[in-house]
Amino acid sequence: MTGHSQKNDLESPSEEKIDWKALAQMRTLVFLMGIKTIQSNMNRLMQAGLSEKTPAALIRWGTYPKQQTWISDVGSIGKLVEQQ
């Protein structure tokens, strides 16, 4: 799913609201283009019941020579990326 859609806001009147509780039950999630919203997306997943200890990874500029990769957990990855 897109990681930066304005339609993923819980307060949005959009008909395309994201079902965060359903996402929190899935085994693997992929957010595309979500580096700027990583913390808010992880917060929404935790609020929906996903454990903060769930493994998480973020890949920026994948397949390019300037690729960056962060590996952490849902509760910490947003802060880790922000610090970097």
Sequence and secondary structure as in RCSB ss.txt:
>XXXX:A:sequence
MTGHSQKNDLESPSEEKIDWKALAQMRTLVFLMGIKTIQSNMNRLMQAGLSEKTPAALIRWGTYPKQQTWISDVG
SIGKLVEQQ
>XXXX:A:secstr
 BSS GGG TT   TT   HHHHHH S    BS GGGHHHHHHHHHHTT  TTSEEEEEESTTSTT EEEEEETT
THHHHHHH 
